[in-house]
Amino acid sequence: MTVADILVNHCEPVDATSIVRCRICGRQGVGIIEEPSSFVVAYQLRNGTGFCIACGSAWKYKPFRNRSWIATPSSLTWINADTNGMELVRRAIFHRDEPTVVQITFSGQKHTWLSWPWAVTLPDINGVFILTDIAEKPVFIAVSSAQEMIEDVRKLAELGIPKSEVMEAKFSGKTYTRILKNNAWEYLSQIEEKYHARLDWKLATAIFWHAHRASGDDRSSRRLEEAQVEKSS
């Protein structure tokens, strides 16, 4: 099963009449013969002659490229301020009833699911794969790691650390100075040592952050969950 096998359930299938070897998944079967876009050229994983129905349909539906979403064969939820999409991602890390695919895009400009079209999380996996534009391949958030990261994200939010610094696990001198009164200097140092440059931590912070949206410190990084990207059909 591929990511596109799930996404095709939530978009208009292409009208396919040719036999092709898919440029994205490599499978041979009924599909469309069409020149690849620059996105496909950049991510192309297989030599082929066209696109299978699933990959071709998902590739042509632009919102799958520039928006964040969580999808199963039976449902698709966009991740933004008007949906419970991020809450569904939180749940999916720990439990899934169906094969699940998740994309979290920070820039809204990249065709991230093409980076690894087999990044489907099956129900028996202890964690979830996240397709994202901050990495060339999917990032796996394991259940065992997530439980610890949730607690650390909560503590840092309660300390009033800016979300942008928490995501990078790199704290400014100003933050260290301000935190001295809470006797948390050593804790911040441990967080840096444990999580700095870890992509699963950066994504976990975005997924589990519960700070007030009105916070000025969170203004730039909160755009992930608000998904301020151009909607297109």
HUBEL-V818131 format. One record per residue. N is the residue number from 1. SS is DSSP state (a for helix, b for strand, c for the rest). PSI is psi in degrees with one decimal (999 if undefined). Layout:
N SS PSI
N SS PSI
This chain:
1 c 138.1
2 c 168.0
3 a -43.4
4 a -30.3
5 a -29.2
6 a -45.6
7 a -29.9
8 a -20.8
9 a -10.2
10 a 22.2
11 c 173.1
12 c 120.7
13 c 145.5
14 c 153.3
15 c 101.7
16 c 132.8
17 c -3.5
18 b 159.4
19 b 123.0
20 b 162.4
21 b 121.5
22 b 132.3
23 c -20.7
24 c -55.1
25 c -16.0
26 c -1.9
27 c 151.7
28 b 136.4
29 b -162.0
30 b 135.2
31 b -157.2
32 b 144.4
33 c 115.5
34 c 144.4
35 c 140.1
36 c 150.2
37 c 174.2
38 a -31.0
39 a -45.4
40 a -39.5
41 a -40.2
42 a -37.3
43 a -1.7
44 c 128.5
45 c -13.8
46 c 144.9
47 c 137.4
48 c -178.6
49 c -7.6
50 b -147.4
51 b 135.6
52 b 168.7
53 a -45.7
54 a -53.1
55 a -40.8
56 a -40.1
57 a -46.1
58 a -38.1
59 a -38.8
60 a -16.6
61 c 98.7
62 c -38.4
63 a -26.3
64 a -20.8
65 a -46.5
66 a 14.0
67 c 162.9
68 c 142.2
69 b 162.2
70 b 130.9
71 b 147.1
72 b 172.9
73 c -26.5
74 c -8.5
75 b 153.6
76 b 129.3
77 b 122.7
78 b 143.6
79 c 105.8
80 c -177.4
81 c -15.9
82 c 2.2
83 c 173.0
84 c 25.4
85 a -44.7
86 a -33.5
87 a -36.9
88 a -36.0
89 a -43.2
90 a -44.6
91 a -39.1
92 a -27.0
93 a -35.0
94 a -24.3
95 c 140.3
96 c 137.5
97 c -18.7
98 c 161.9
99 c 138.3
100 b 140.8
101 b 141.2
102 b 133.2
103 b 128.4
104 b 111.8
105 c 131.5
106 c -29.2
107 c -23.2
108 c 21.9
109 c -2.7
110 c 149.0
111 c 70.7
112 a -28.9
113 a -21.4
114 a -17.7
115 a -27.1
116 c 87.6
117 c 1.9
118 c 14.3
119 c 60.9
120 c 129.5
121 b 115.5
122 c 160.1
123 c -26.2
124 c 7.8
125 c 136.1
126 c 69.3
127 b -168.3
128 b 143.4
129 b 135.6
130 b 118.2
131 b 132.5
132 b 153.4
133 c 7.1
134 c 3.6
135 c 151.0
136 c -24.3
137 c 165.3
138 c 148.5
139 b 130.4
140 b 125.7
141 b 110.1
142 b 148.5
143 a -45.3
144 a -39.3
145 a -37.5
146 a -40.1
147 a -40.8
148 a -40.3
149 a -36.4
150 a -45.4
151 a -40.3
152 a -40.1
153 a -42.8
154 a -45.9
155 a -43.4
156 a -37.8
157 a -40.9
158 a -29.4
159 c -8.3
160 c 23.2
161 c 134.8
162 c 138.7
163 a -37.8
164 a -37.4
165 a -37.0
166 a -43.5
167 a -36.1
168 a -12.3
169 c 42.6
170 c 115.3
171 c 141.4
172 c 163.0
173 a -36.0
174 a -41.5
175 a -43.4
176 a -43.0
177 a -44.3
178 a -29.8
179 a -8.9
180 a -36.6
181 a -18.4
182 a 5.4
183 c 37.0
184 c 10.5
185 a -46.3
186 a -36.9
187 a -43.5
188 a -39.9
189 a -39.0
190 a -39.1
191 a -44.3
192 a -46.0
193 a -36.7
194 a -36.4
195 a -13.1
196 c 132.9
197 c 9.3
198 c 122.0
199 a -32.5
200 a -33.0
201 a -43.2
202 a -44.3
203 a -39.9
204 a -38.1
205 a -44.7
206 a -36.5
207 a -39.6
208 a 3.0
209 c 134.9
210 c 23.8
211 c 160.6
212 c 131.4
213 c -21.4
214 c -8.5
215 c 129.3
216 a -32.7
217 a -23.5
218 a 3.3
219 c -43.4
220 c -40.9
221 c -19.9
222 c -11.1
223 a -18.8
224 a -56.1
225 a -26.6
226 a -17.3
227 c 59.7
228 c 72.1
229 c 156.1
230 c 126.9
231 c 138.8
232 c 160.3
233 c 999
